[in-house]
Amino acid sequence: MAVVDANFETLGQLVYDRLSEDFPRILLYAEFVDDGVLSTSLFYQTSNGGLYYADPDPEYVEDDDAIDKELFNLQKVFDEDVKALEFEIRGDRFSTRIVYADEFDNDIDRSARTDAALRRCFGHTSAHYKSL
């Protein structure tokens, strides 16, 4: 068995590095779609309570790749059967929710699962998205 070097502190630091500011609350929601395929969403709440989606940005491709790599490392630590992970940061504390295949709701689409994660973390789903 290969030893995998992965931990939540590293993931937390990578998320902080990805966002250019400290925010009171952050949620990284990730779904492991297939082998080697990951779908992530990063949300943050500002001090005035606004909830925002951190859009993928070509400037942060390396940061996003490092986050993805750490998520895959964590999946290997817990079990290849992990289908989703919610990583919430509040100040200097974090919490996680790991969803295994037997708990994963395939009957709803990804946006509904993301909304459920937002509700658990922030109490609502009204995030601001950049208009394209």
Secondary structure, DSSP 8 states (H G I E B T S, - for coil): -------HHHHHHHHHHHSSS--SEEEEEEEEEETTEEEEEEEEE-TTS-EEE----GGGHHHHHHHHHHHHHHHHHH-TTEEEEEEEEETTEEEEEEEETTT--TTS-HHHHHHHHHHHHHS----B----
